[in-house]
Amino acid sequence: MMTLPALRRPTPARGTTIRLLVALVVVLILELGVFNLAHWQSLMGSRSNSPARTTGDAHSPPGRLGPGLSPLPGGGLKITDPAGAWMDVPVADGRASFLQAHLAEDIEGSFLSQIHVRLDLRLAGDKGWTQGTRGLVCPGQARSHYLRIRGKPSGARIQSLRLWIQEPAGSRLELTGMTPAKVVPLDLNLARILMLACLAALILGYLPGSILWRTRLDTGSASQRLVLALILAPLAAWSCWNIQHDLSTFTPMAYHQPHAYVYDFNQYDHVAQALLHGRPWLDLGQAPGLAKAANPYDIATRNALLAQDQQPIYWDYVYRGGHWYSYFGVLPVLLLFLPYRVITGLAHPGGYALPTSSAAALLVAAATIMTTLATIRLLARWFPRVNLAVVGMALITMLGGSGMVYLWCRRNFYTIPFDASLLAVMTGLWLWMGARRVQQQSADAGEHPSHRSTRMWTVEDGDHSWHLSRTRLFWGSLSMAATLGCRPTFLAAGLLALPLFAQEIQAVFSTLFTRGSHPDDLSRWRALSLLICGFLPVLLVAAPLLWYNRWRFGSLLDFGNRYQMTVLDLTNYHPGTQGLLQIFGYYLLQPLTSLPLFPYLQFSPAPMRIWHFTEPGLGGLLVTSPVLLLAMALVALPRVRNYLHRRGWMPALILVLALAVLVMAADSYIGGFSVRYTIDFAWLICLAAVVVMAAASATYEDGRSTVGVAVMSLLTLACLAGLILTFVNAMVLLEHFDSSQAMNVAVWFLGP
C-alpha cells in the first residue's frame, strides 16, 4: 500500500546517514565540479599545449583601442562613442579557450560596477567576424574577470579577437585590456557552499520518512523555537547590516536634470521636519508659474513650465494650495522618522534624516518575523497536530507568495507603506488569534485567569470553558487600525475579525441586547468592556489621522492622493472599467519572460488594449506561486471540503478570497497594474492557501490513500518550485534596484 511522505515508521539511522553522505557528495560535486568546470577545462587545455605556446599568454600586451574608447589619465577607459567602443585582444598562438580581464588599480572616481561585453572572433582563413561570447565583467568580482571564448570549432585556430564594450557614452571603466589566460583559478565560495548546503537540507527534509514529516508542531518546544530563531537570524543580520551601512553612508536622494521633474525620495523625512515645525506642508520650493497656473495638474501646463526650465516641480508629490505635501501615510513618520530627528537633535541642531532604506529594512524584517509567527499561530490554533513539513510549506507560501521578497529587494519610500501595513496586519492577527484563552491544567481552580495561568485556545479544546483576553483584543485592534495611517487598502484585514470572533461577537451581542441568562456566564459589564476593547482602538487611530487630513486639505476623508504630480491629471481622471479583466489577468496569470543567462527571467511587459497605468511585471501571482492555484483546486476534493466545513472554515475562506478580489479590483481600477500593488491582496490569497494545505494534510494524515500521496507530493513540489521562482525573481529585482548585491550571487552563474 502506498503511503504519504509522512511515514509513521521512523527512518532508520543508517538510512539517514546515507542520505547525509549522498547530500555531501552532491554539494562537493556541484561546488568543485559544476561551478569550477572552467578551472578543470583550462587546466587540461594548458597541459595539452606546449610550454612554448602558453608561457607568454598572460603577459601579452593589450591590443589597440577602437575610436570610441579613450584612456583616462589615472588609468582605465572612457567610452566616447559606443559605435567604436572596442579593443583588440592578443591571440598568442590562437588556441586559447579563456581570456582574463585586466583592471586599473588604485584609481579615483566613479566607475561602472558592471561592464557588459561581447567577444567577436575571426578564425584563420575567414574574412569576416563571428559574434561569440556575451559576458559581464564586474571589477569587484574576481570570478567575472575570466571570459570563455565561444564559437570556436574544435581544433580551429583564432586569427583575431575583438572585445566590444556595450555601455552608453560617457561610461568610465576600470577595464584596461584582456589577454589569453592559461588557467582559470579554482574558486571555492563559502556563501555558495552554504547555499548549496541549505538547498540540500531542504530537499532532505522533504524526502519520505524525514524528520520534518515525523515531527509535530510544538510551539512550546525549546528546540523548535531555537531552529526557527536560527532560520530567521540571517534575515535579521542582513537587515542590521543594511541599516548600519545606510546610516553610515547616507546622502539625501534627490535628482534633478534641466527641463525635467525633481525626483526627491526623502518624503518621510520632509514630513517629519514639517511636523517638528508645527505645519502640515513641506518646506520645499516651487516653480514660479505653478501657483499662477489655472490648473497646475494639467499635463500640458506642467510640460510648458518644464520646457521653460521652471523649477522645482516635484515628481509624485502632492501639490495643493501653493504648498507641497506627501500623500503617503503619516504613521511611519510618527513612529520612526520623527523620533529619529528628535533623538539625533540632541547631538546636532535640527537632527539628522533617517535614511528611508534603513527604515524599510527595519520594517520588512519585523514584518517577516510577524508573518512567520502569525502563520505558525494559525496552524497551532486550528491544526495543532500538523507536522513541521507542512509548517515549512506554509511559511514558504506566506513569505514567498505575499510579496515579501519584493520588499526585501526594493527598500525605498514606495515600499514603506507596504512594510508597515504588513507588520501591522500580521501583528494584529497574531494578537487576535491568541486572544481566546483557556485555563492551564496546572493552574489552581480558584485562581483568577492571567497570562501565566492561561494558554491559547486550540480546536482540540472544543467547547471547554474559555474567555477572551481584553488586552490582546485591544492591542490587536489597535494594530489593525494602524493600517489607516500606512496604506488604507490593508484596512480590509479588519473584517477578518468577523469569522475569527464569530462566537465571541454572538455572545457579546446576546448579553447586551437580550434578557435572561447570559451565554457562558458573560456579564453585561464584561461584554461591554470587550466591545469597547474591540472598537475604541479604531477611534484612537482614526480620529487623529482624519483630523490630520482636515488640517492639510480641509476634509476628514481627503487623503490627498488626487493632487499627485504624476503621469496624468488625477483631479479630472475617471478610470474606465473596460481594461479591468486584462489587469486581473496580469496580476494573476502574467506569463514569465525568460533569458538565456542568469537570472534566466526578466521583467515582463504589460501592454493594454485600452490605456491604463501599467508597469512591467515579474509574472502573475498564480504563476510565480503555483501552490496557490493547487491549494484552491484542493477545495474541490470532497474530503478536504468536508473537513473545512466541519471546522467552520468555509465561510472564512470565502470571506478571505472575496476581500482579495475586492482589493485587487480597487487597485486595478484606481492604480492600474504594478508589482508592488500585488502585495495588497496576495497575502490574503496565501492565507487561504495555507488553511487549505493544512486541511489537506490533516485529511490525509493516515498516509494510506493514493489520492493523499498525490496531493501531498504535488503540494511539496509546488512549494519547492515556488521557492525557486522566488529566488530567481529576487535576483531580477536586485539587478534593477541593488545591482552590487545581485552580482554577489550572479557571478556564480556568470563564470566562464
Phi, psi and omega in degrees: 000133178290148180229161178292162171304334180279065181297141180287332178279131180292149177293131179301150181301323180296319178297321178296318179297318179297318179298317180297319179294318178297317179298320179297317180296318180296318179298317180294320179297316180295315183290310184279330185261296186292308183285347178240028181299322180299325179298311183292323178294318179292325179295317178294322179293323181291328178285330181285338179269152179285153179302329181295334183273339188244348187301318186264008185299311185291343184252012179296139181292148178300150180280177182288157182263150175285168183293347180269003179240138176227137179292145175268151184303316183272002184119156182092184184227158174230137179273120177259332180211108181303334181293339179237024183273080179218163174218143176281143182247130177302141184255352182053240181271000178081009182242010180293150179249346183222150175240154178239131178279145177243135187239148175289145183246149174054050177247150182256155179118181181261126181230158179296137176273346177223131181238111178279128184229161173221131183254114176260151181223154175234118181280158179301128181094345179273152179258334182252172180269147175247125178292130182243245189281134165257132184213183182223123178253121180246113182307326182276359182237103186301328183295329182282356180283353180251136185231130178278138176274112181252161178088006179261116177299153181299128178086349181287154180252133180275130178269319182213151175230138179224126181259121177262134177264115185257069179225159184289164178299143181093351180293140178251132187238141171280347181294132177246338181172179178221145177222158177301144180249131178287309184224131171280124185294152175291134184236105176260111186256115183297318180298320179293320179297317178296320178296316178295322179295319178296320178296318178296319179297322179295316179295316178299322181296336182253010173285155179305136176079006182288169184294331179295321180285336186265352185251128178278153175292129177221099184292346178269357182283126179294324181292320179292323177295322179295317179298317179298318179297321179292326178291320182278343185301316179300322178295317179296321180294318178296320178297314180297320179296316179297320180297310182292325178295315181291324177296323185277340183242012189290133166227140182305132183267103177216130185233137180211133172235154180303143178060034181215166177293160172265126179256105181243116186260025182247038185302316185295321179290325176299319178295319179300316179295321179297316180294324178297331179266006174075029178227153182274338183269163184270144181277073182231146178286174180213155177298138183304323183278354184290314181291334181275346184291140178298321178221092183294346181274349181294132184297316181297321178297314180296318179297323178294320178294320178293323178297330176276001182059039173281125186227156356263150168239112188274130179283133176063028169255163176267131177242122185207125175061034178081011180228158175263143178224173172244134179269359178285151182304143188273347186298317175301329176296314183292329184270332187235300190290318179292311177301324179295320177298318182292314183294313180290342176293343177290335180256339182217131181304126180088343179077179180247160177278135173281122178302132180301323180295326178292317177298319180295320179297319179295314184292318182289327176295315178295321179295322178296315180296315182289328175296319177298312182294321180294321178296316179295319179294323176302313180291319183294329182280316186254345178224062189295343180262013182293147180269167185291336177296316178291324176300315178299317178295323178296319179292320176300318180295312183291315184282325180279321184274339185279356181090012181298327180296321177301318181291327177291324187272336180237096185254085177220187187291340177290332183267345180306313181299323180288317177304308184294321181292317177297319177299315181294316182295313183291325175294318178297316178297319180298317179291316180299316182292339177262007185283326179283121188241150172233159183287137174294144181295330182277350182286148177292147184298326183269001183286137179290136182302135176213176182293341179270335184259359180237166175221169180293137176291138173238167183297336179287345177282346176057229182263019178301156183302131179218166175219165183257127179285116181292325180297311179294323178296316181297307184291328175295317178294322178297319179294318178297317181293336181297340179297338178297329179267007179242289176214106189301339179299336180282354177299337178302335180297334180298334179289347176293346176297333183297307177285329184292323182244032184304311181294320181294318179298317179297318180293319181296312182289329176293321180291320185281329190239008175232155178264166178100203184292146179265137180295138178055033179054035181275118180284159179297322180296317180291322178298319179294320180294324177294320179296319179294317180295334179279325187255333181301317179302325179298317179292321181297327179273314187292320185302306180292327180291320178290324175297324177299320175299316180296321179299321183275311192239003175080009181217138181297325187259011179264106181271356173088358185292343179288342187258023180290144170269089186226206191291345181207172180276099184287342179290337180239012183268129178236096185297143177269175181251001186294327184263007186297318181298323178294321177293320176303318179299320178294317181297323187258325192228018179302126182289159178279151175245120188268162175230151178283345181242163176302137010271017172072350174229161178213172177299139182256137179292159180225069180290151181239142174288324177240135189302133171203152181294126177219154173234159174301145182246177180249013184111146181297155183302317181284345177275315181280341176232074186299340180295335180295314179294320179295318180297318179294326179292333182293338179297338178288342179286128184304317183296318179293315181296319179295322179297316179296322178296315182297324180274001178073023185269343185300313177302321180294319179297318179298318179296315182299313180292324177296319177297320179299315179295319180297314180293319178298320179295319179295316178298317182294318183291316186271316188252346182084218185243123176211144182302317184291334178293338178301330183297332182303323186238346183298322182295330178292316178296320178296321179298316178296319180296321179298317179298316181293319178300314180295321178295319178297319178296317179292326181292320185250028185289345177289339174071019183241025178241134178298321177296320179297319177300313181296318182297308184291326178293317179295320178298318180297312181296320180295320178295316180293322176296318177297324179295319178296315178296324177297317179297315181296316178297327176298321178293321177298316180295316181295326177301326182274325190247342179205071189297330181297319178287327179297323183291337176299330178262320183300328182295338176299327186256350182263004180297165184295000000 
